[in-house]
């Protein structure tokens, strides 16, 4: 029995969930799962071939790796075994991800609903201790929103939160907060004397003289899941988990709305269908009793969808293009006409949200992926918003991206900063004025007038509005700054809200930080 919080972790991050789910959809969906060794081995082969599972010598040749991934997807409320037919089915949340909905939006809901007890936590070989009746990720958000704490370290989560937080009562919450504060004062001395009797280290941890190793691994995975929601992020310097400033109001709204626990966790199908509701549904009313015949046509469509999802995670797809059809046809070996029909039927508006997970991560990686962040921004302006967008950062003494609108007769410049709290330094201030704005003829010879400059970053310092206004006052060019979270929000809304290039010019010319309220 596990006497602490538990999340299964064949992958420590959730970025590959859509691709893994697509592999299950192609090979195992509507098939019997229990005891079907051939299906499990076929799925392992597919996961390895797609680079989703590490290739190597298998220990048991029984498909155990596939079953581990199935447990992962089940724990997130994306799969379940249909009781009457014994076949593997997608929940509505799983269907939403396969249909191209933003995986962040879907999985954020699943993470926030994650609870003990659950069908997964009660399952054989998991068996989380019955003392836990808690939604762990909501509890973490509450701690992060507490002004007494403001942040959490991996060790605080490992040594205190996942072992002490067993329910959502006020007494339990206060006890955990007090223990964290005490830990900050005296360290491991605050831990119970029988800590390792209650939470024994694994054999490997003992051998490596790392008694907290297993708990730290769990804490690290939990932090990765929290970061995937785009509500919190580890600080670049001290690696402590903090709420993203512009998401604090969203977190408060989440905590204020308390929908209650999902009941009957011991009934697997009942629980999973309630847990696996996507944001668009309040109830799962599907009749899944009839076993569907798996035809060649269905297999082909699943292959196309799997390839599409893989591409959608690499770059923003705003519409189905000839180039995309050719690429999917090349990957799958399927006739282009069938690829086109399937993609236009299944993904008529592309799948913008799939790439946004990667784009969000790019905004916090400093110089490591700065160029990729710049290229991705250019691609978003071009693919989603219909601008002519050029990545000119590598030229030298130039902004990162030049966007051109022949529709509305203007151009703008974008500077990407992959930092969580970017402030315009004196050097960057002078560079924007002298090299980017006043010397635009050095890198743009067209006739469209420069209308705005803007910065995109993970987050900004407190003085960003004054810094933007100062540059605007000197150059008479309007400016702005936008966080990556709001850039993602804008991108996902662009086609739905029918934004125009004029709307983009207005937003990026506010002479201040663009707020979520500006997008409404």
FIDORO-158576 format. One line per field, with one value per residue (C-alpha): residue number from 1; residue in one letter; x, y, z. Coordinates in steps of 0.001 Angstrom, whole numbers, padded with zeros to 6 digits. Layout:
N
seq c(NUM_...)
type c(a_...)
c1 c(X_...)
c2 c(Y_...)
c3 c(Z_...)
This chain:
520
seq c(1_2_3_4_5_6_7_8_9_10_11_12_13_14_15_16_17_18_19_20_21_22_23_24_25_26_27_28_29_30_31_32_33_34_35_36_37_38_39_40_41_42_43_44_45_46_47_48_49_50_51_52_53_54_55_56_57_58_59_60_61_62_63_64_65_66_67_68_69_70_71_72_73_74_75_76_77_78_79_80_81_82_83_84_85_86_87_88_89_90_91_92_93_94_95_96_97_98_99_100_101_102_103_104_105_106_107_108_109_110_111_112_113_114_115_116_117_118_119_120_121_122_123_124_125_126_127_128_129_130_131_132_133_134_135_136_137_138_139_140_141_142_143_144_145_146_147_148_149_150_151_152_153_154_155_156_157_158_159_160_161_162_163_164_165_166_167_168_169_170_171_172_173_174_175_176_177_178_179_180_181_182_183_184_185_186_187_188_189_190_191_192_193_194_195_196_197_198_199_200_201_202_203_204_205_206_207_208_209_210_211_212_213_214_215_216_217_218_219_220_221_222_223_224_225_226_227_228_229_230_231_232_233_234_235_236_237_238_239_240_241_242_243_244_245_246_247_248_249_250_251_252_253_254_255_256_257_258_259_260_261_262_263_264_265_266_267_268_269_270_271_272_273_274_275_276_277_278_279_280_281_282_283_284_285_286_287_288_289_290_291_292_293_294_295_296_297_298_299_300_301_302_303_304_305_306_307_308_309_310_311_312_313_314_315_316_317_318_319_320_321_322_323_324_325_326_327_328_329_330_331_332_333_334_335_336_337_338_339_340_341_342_343_344_345_346_347_348_349_350_351_352_353_354_355_356_357_358_359_360_361_362_363_364_365_366_367_368_369_370_371_372_373_374_375_376_377_378_379_380_381_382_383_384_385_386_387_388_389_390_391_392_393_394_395_396_397_398_399_400_401_402_403_404_405_406_407_408_409_410_411_412_413_414_415_416_417_418_419_420_421_422_423_424_425_426_427_428_429_430_431_432_433_434_435_436_437_438_439_440_441_442_443_444_445_446_447_448_449_450_451_452_453_454_455_456_457_458_459_460_461_462_463_464_465_466_467_468_469_470_471_472_473_474_475_476_477_478_479_480_481_482_483_484_485_486_487_488_489_490_491_492_493_494_495_496_497_498_499_500_501_502_503_504_505_506_507_508_509_510_511_512_513_514_515_516_517_518_519_520)
type c(x_x_x_x_x_x_x_x_x_x_x_x_x_x_x_x_x_x_x_x_x_x_x_x_x_x_x_x_x_x_x_x_x_x_x_x_x_x_x_x_x_x_x_x_x_x_x_x_x_x_x_x_x_x_x_x_x_x_x_x_x_x_x_x_x_x_x_x_x_x_x_x_x_x_x_x_x_x_x_x_x_x_x_x_x_x_x_x_x_x_x_x_x_x_x_x_x_x_x_x_x_x_x_x_x_x_x_x_x_x_x_x_x_x_x_x_x_x_x_x_x_x_x_x_x_x_x_x_x_x_x_x_x_x_x_x_x_x_x_x_x_x_x_x_x_x_x_x_x_x_x_x_x_x_x_x_x_x_x_x_x_x_x_x_x_x_x_x_x_x_x_x_x_x_x_x_x_x_x_x_x_x_x_x_x_x_x_x_x_x_x_x_x_x_x_x_x_x_x_x_x_x_x_x_x_x_x_x_x_x_x_x_x_x_x_x_x_x_x_x_x_x_x_x_x_x_x_x_x_x_x_x_x_x_x_x_x_x_x_x_x_x_x_x_x_x_x_x_x_x_x_x_x_x_x_x_x_x_x_x_x_x_x_x_x_x_x_x_x_x_x_x_x_x_x_x_x_x_x_x_x_x_x_x_x_x_x_x_x_x_x_x_x_x_x_x_x_x_x_x_x_x_x_x_x_x_x_x_x_x_x_x_x_x_x_x_x_x_x_x_x_x_x_x_x_x_x_x_x_x_x_x_x_x_x_x_x_x_x_x_x_x_x_x_x_x_x_x_x_x_x_x_x_x_x_x_x_x_x_x_x_x_x_x_x_x_x_x_x_x_x_x_x_x_x_x_x_x_x_x_x_x_x_x_x_x_x_x_x_x_x_x_x_x_x_x_x_x_x_x_x_x_x_x_x_x_x_x_x_x_x_x_x_x_x_x_x_x_x_x_x_x_x_x_x_x_x_x_x_x_x_x_x_x_x_x_x_x_x_x_x_x_x_x_x_x_x_x_x_x_x_x_x_x_x_x_x_x_x_x_x_x_x_x_x_x_x_x_x_x_x_x_x_x_x_x_x_x_x_x_x_x_x_x_x_x_x_x_x_x_x_x_x_x_x_x_x_x_x_x_x_x_x_x_x_x_x_x_x_x_x_x_x_x_x_x_x_x_x_x)
c1 c(000000_001294_001244_001737_000378_001068_001139_002339_005167_006200_006797_007504_005875_002494_003599_003451_-000046_-001750_000651_000476_-003310_-003358_-001279_-003788_-006615_-005071_-004122_-006182_-009405_-012562_-010389_-010376_-007550_-007251_-004931_-004454_-000681_-000462_-002245_-000004_003152_001884_001264_004779_006165_004100_005190_008840_008541_007038_009840_007388_008908_012607_013736_015658_015663_012349_012380_009347_008093_004541_003632_004115_005319_002067_000102_002124_001156_-002453_-002429_-000987_-003786_-006385_-005120_-005742_-009310_-008721_-009386_-011549_-012552_-016174_-017724_-020182_-017839_-014467_-013121_-010938_-012779_-011911_-013600_-015014_-011785_-009790_-012010_-011547_-007755_-007929_-010345_-007688_-008935_-006206_-004586_-003658_-007286_-008454_-005663_-005795_-009358_-008294_-005395_-007605_-010169_-007492_-008428_-007763_-009630_-010061_-010563_-006827_-005660_-007753_-006487_-004261_-000546_-001356_-003503_-002994_-003699_-007391_-006489_-006169_-009364_-008011_-007664_-003894_-003461_-006186_-004518_-001175_-002736_-004203_-000749_000825_-001887_-001208_000668_002427_004126_004076_006083_007028_010299_010541_011718_008779_006382_008290_008894_005745_002919_002566_002854_000982_-001857_-004480_-007708_-009023_-010161_-009082_-007202_-005206_-004430_-003219_-001125_000626_001295_002755_004956_006283_007100_008851_010799_012006_013397_014968_014994_014771_014714_010991_010228_008726_011286_009643_009522_011312_009174_006049_007538_010297_012804_013076_015904_017594_017384_018945_021760_022407_022158_019317_016445_014174_014767_011375_009443_011480_010767_007039_007267_009165_006511_003738_005475_005756_002011_001269_003493_001618_-001563_000250_-000946_002414_006072_009411_011524_014532_017002_015932_013628_010776_007265_005258_001955_002326_001336_-001277_-002877_-003504_-007082_-007774_-006391_-008581_-011631_-010694_-010373_-013601_-015555_-015675_-017509_-017046_-015533_-016452_-018301_-018149_-014406_-014677_-016882_-014323_-016524_-018911_-016043_-013968_-016886_-017645_-013978_-013329_-015779_-014120_-014796_-017599_-019730_-021525_-022558_-021455_-024597_-022903_-024228_-021081_-022654_-022424_-019013_-017813_-016270_-012748_-012657_-009703_-011172_-011145_-007533_-006473_-008255_-006561_-003144_-003860_-005038_-001987_000347_-001596_-001394_002356_002714_000334_002607_005590_004088_000834_-001731_-004439_-005915_-005475_-003020_-001659_001756_000294_-001673_001482_003456_000854_000577_004356_004463_001618_001966_-001768_-003224_-003371_-007050_-007999_-005661_-007297_-010843_-009986_-008176_-010815_-013557_-011761_-009835_-011587_-009991_-006614_-005355_-003752_-003880_-001728_001417_000757_002164_005558_005287_004598_007686_009884_009103_010865_014025_016327_018807_018641_015677_015518_015770_013006_010801_011368_010636_007483_006225_006758_004911_001935_001592_001854_-000132_-002840_-003237_-002442_000394_003488_005933_009696_012144_015008_016625_019787_020652_022102_021012_017471_014234_013336_010227_008893_005143_003599_-000069_-000817_-004527_-004341_-001158_001178_004075_005199_008237_008337_011117_010919_012410_012473_012393_009820_010284_011682_012489_013799_017401_019151_020971_017736_015987_018631_018675_014903_015047_018235_018656_015124_012831_014988_017080_014255_015517_018545_016393_013123_013045_009279_006820_004504_004744_005946_002967_004016_006763_006083_007800_006638_007987_007080_006377_007443_008874_006806_008100_007290_004468_006711_009494_007161_005762_009238_010257_006972_007366_010871_010054_006359_005745_003189_004340_003251_004274_002328_002929_003162_-000033_-002019_-000342_-001588_-005047_-005054_-003886_-006529_-009262_-008135_-010339_-013143_-013582_-012939_-010150_-008690_-005285_-006766_-007562_-003967_-002654_-004904_-003829_-000144_-000332_-001691_001585_001428_001136_-001677_-004107_-006501_-009381_-008100_-008775_-012494)
c2 c(000000_003486_005804_008952_010657_008711_009550_007000_008267_006355_009926_012609_015278_015243_016728_013363_012404_013297_011131_008190_008466_008510_005304_003643_004914_003344_-000062_-000799_001188_-000948_-004027_-006291_-005237_-007584_-010494_-009546_-009966_-009619_-006242_-005056_-006027_-004377_-001198_-001313_-001609_001389_003508_002657_003314_006740_007565_007690_004751_004017_001110_-001623_-005156_-005970_-007705_-009936_-009872_-009727_-006147_-004751_-001441_-000943_-001694_000968_003565_002407_002962_006459_007449_005811_007717_010946_009936_009437_005695_003018_-000610_-000912_-003413_-005220_-005634_-005663_-003319_-000250_003056_006740_009010_012272_013993_011445_011983_015767_015445_013124_015614_018329_020306_022049_019296_021873_022905_019297_017983_020990_020000_016380_017334_019574_016742_014159_012681_010036_007728_007042_004030_004189_004681_001682_-000586_-003585_-002775_000888_000828_004347_004363_004934_007791_010024_011754_014720_016383_016822_019423_021701_021405_022432_025460_026476_026274_028274_030918_031233_034469_032733_030424_032014_029090_025450_023610_020044_018941_020644_018781_015491_015477_017201_017779_014360_012520_014876_016269_013552_015556_019042_019960_023272_021481_019393_022433_024507_021597_021266_025020_025062_022063_023728_026928_024896_023003_026332_027135_023853_021542_017753_018081_018815_015413_012658_010372_007349_009023_006194_003575_005315_006078_003517_004263_001934_-000604_001535_004627_002735_001490_005031_006458_008661_007855_010597_009586_008007_010832_013413_011597_011719_015397_016211_014544_016332_019672_018813_018142_021449_023275_021660_023444_026755_028035_027752_027544_026833_029923_030091_030660_028783_026279_026880_026394_029654_030757_032663_036241_036763_033417_034262_035413_032230_030137_032005_031319_027622_027399_029292_026838_023544_020915_018093_014633_012092_009248_005446_005119_001354_001147_001626_002484_004689_006626_007027_008274_010953_011826_011875_014632_017237_021001_020892_018253_017897_014270_011244_009915_007807_004306_002210_-001221_-002115_-003455_-001677_-003679_-002439_-001896_-001061_002432_003008_001801_004174_007125_006382_006349_009740_011196_009872_011457_014719_014933_014365_017267_019516_019239_020482_023569_025562_024252_026809_025142_022121_023055_021245_021108_019465_016921_016011_015610_013373_011347_010886_009872_007358_006180_006830_008375_012171_012378_010178_012163_015402_014097_012748_015878_018294_016216_015681_018961_021664_024437_022783_022211_025366_024374_021279_023311_025824_023487_023638_027382_028048_026063_027978_031256_030158_028503_031529_031460_027681_027784_031488_030924_028302_030719_033394_031019_029766_033331_034066_030859_031810_035240_033656_030431_031478_035207_035439_037955_037839_037118_036896_035595_038115_037705_035945_038863_040878_044162_043431_042523_038834_038951_041368_041101_042649_043289_044191_043990_046907_048598_048356_046433_045658_044276_041623_040883_037557_037259_033741_034845_034699_038332_040363_044067_046298_046997_050177_048275_046730_050122_051762_048841_049034_052785_053051_049717_048402_051416_054249_051939_049846_050508_048336_045194_046170_047863_047730_050623_049572_052033_050734_050924_049039_047258_044540_042178_038598_036900_034395_037334_040924_043074_045651_048610_047269_049772_052759_051247_050689_054209_055720_054062_055113_058728_058931_057255_058164_054462_052661_049649_046834_043740_040486_037439_034067_033012_035863_035325_031736_032974_035416_032742_030243_032888_034420_032452_031799_035516_036457_038879_040987_042533_045818_044145_042939_046426_047869_045309_045642_049450_049920_051382_048975_045330_043578_042152_039242_041735_043446_040272_040216)
c3 c(000000_-000913_002070_-000025_-003134_-006294_-010002_-012521_-014682_-017802_-018974_-016378_-018575_-020278_-023626_-025385_-024163_-027494_-029512_-027090_-027035_-030848_-030886_-028561_-030739_-033845_-032421_-029323_-029459_-029473_-028928_-025916_-023614_-020659_-021399_-025064_-025185_-028976_-028871_-026033_-027935_-031135_-029176_-027704_-031233_-032352_-029386_-030002_-033725_-033026_-030585_-027676_-025840_-025598_-027752_-026042_-024809_-023149_-019805_-020088_-023702_-022368_-023338_-019836_-021259_-023128_-019968_-018128_-020749_-020612_-016831_-017402_-019783_-017548_-014505_-016438_-017282_-021011_-021326_-019712_-020171_-021284_-018891_-021175_-024170_-022305_-025001_-024612_-025077_-025073_-022575_-023900_-022765_-024752_-027797_-027497_-027652_-030686_-032306_-032096_-029088_-027102_-025010_-022379_-021923_-021711_-019499_-017179_-016331_-015825_-013549_-011432_-011097_-010243_-006878_-004265_-004161_-007860_-010048_-010746_-007142_-006016_-008779_-008263_-007808_-007022_-003874_-002490_001274_002118_004469_001385_000288_-001563_-004954_-004840_-007540_-006205_-002800_-004329_-006010_-002651_-001061_-003891_-003536_000220_001015_003895_001392_-002109_-003525_-002949_-003409_-004677_-001220_000521_-001748_-001381_002366_003607_001145_-000502_002833_005189_003035_003297_003030_002280_005789_007259_010044_007589_005419_008370_009623_006260_006035_009555_008764_005596_007490_010187_007518_006144_009601_010702_007671_008101_011886_011635_010087_012246_013901_012268_008813_007021_008730_007432_004014_003405_000640_-002341_-002548_-005189_-002989_-000083_-002324_-003569_-000049_-001239_001151_-000237_-003880_-004580_-002915_-004830_-008108_-007393_-006410_-009591_-011742_-009845_-010487_-014185_-014300_-012558_-015040_-017929_-016787_-017446_-014060_-012289_-013224_-011585_-010999_-013330_-010484_-007343_-009140_-006672_-008007_-008143_-009622_-012885_-011906_-014621_-013719_-010050_-010674_-012641_-009768_-007276_-009453_-009642_-005865_-005280_-007437_-005556_-007643_-005158_-005438_-008106_-006424_-006768_-007608_-007115_-010246_-013008_-015998_-014018_-012437_-015599_-017667_-015049_-014537_-018280_-019189_-021402_-020953_-023562_-021815_-018493_-018969_-020992_-022670_-025359_-026039_-026353_-026054_-029735_-030675_-033794_-036612_-037265_-041035_-043257_-043635_-039866_-039591_-042375_-040731_-037390_-039107_-040680_-037365_-035533_-038098_-037984_-034188_-034359_-036810_-034839_-031791_-033817_-035470_-035378_-037874_-038558_-041633_-043871_-046620_-049682_-048014_-044905_-046967_-048895_-045671_-043991_-047193_-047240_-043545_-043804_-047398_-047850_-051005_-050838_-051714_-048771_-046502_-047621_-047094_-043618_-042435_-043704_-042100_-038786_-038419_-040482_-038369_-037873_-034340_-032996_-029336_-029775_-030496_-027740_-025083_-026755_-027420_-023740_-022703_-025155_-023387_-020198_-021488_-021705_-024556_-024953_-027322_-028131_-031880_-031829_-029854_-032503_-035403_-033682_-033225_-036915_-037805_-035599_-037211_-040664_-040299_-037868_-038449_-042141_-041930_-044042_-041228_-041512_-038923_-039198_-035771_-037044_-039361_-036439_-034828_-035935_-034140_-034099_-036294_-038897_-039585_-042693_-043453_-047045_-046134_-043712_-044965_-041945_-040520_-036972_-035189_-032492_-030028_-028208_-024718_-023253_-019608_-016838_-015687_-018537_-018068_-020824_-019860_-020935_-023672_-024994_-024724_-026916_-029342_-029885_-030538_-032585_-034352_-034692_-035114_-036457_-038644_-040072_-043606_-042782_-042731_-044480_-047867_-048425_-048268_-045431_-042519_-039137_-036765_-033631_-031733_-029200_-026779_-026108_-022960_-020278_-017982_-017350_-014583_-012705_-014722_-018164_-018858_-018124_-020224_-023194_-022956_-022808_-026085_-027685_-026541_-028026_-031354_-031827_-032610_-030484_-028521_-026233_-024330_-024154_-022010_-023705_-021876_-023405_-026782_-026657_-025655_-028569_-031003_-029954_-030160_-033457_-035857_-033361_-032576_-036214_-035334_-038129_-038767_-037538_-034213_-033948_-034708_-031994_-029376_-030124_-030040_-026500_-025175_-022221_-021257_-023151_-020592_-020846_-020593_-023765_-025740_-024955)
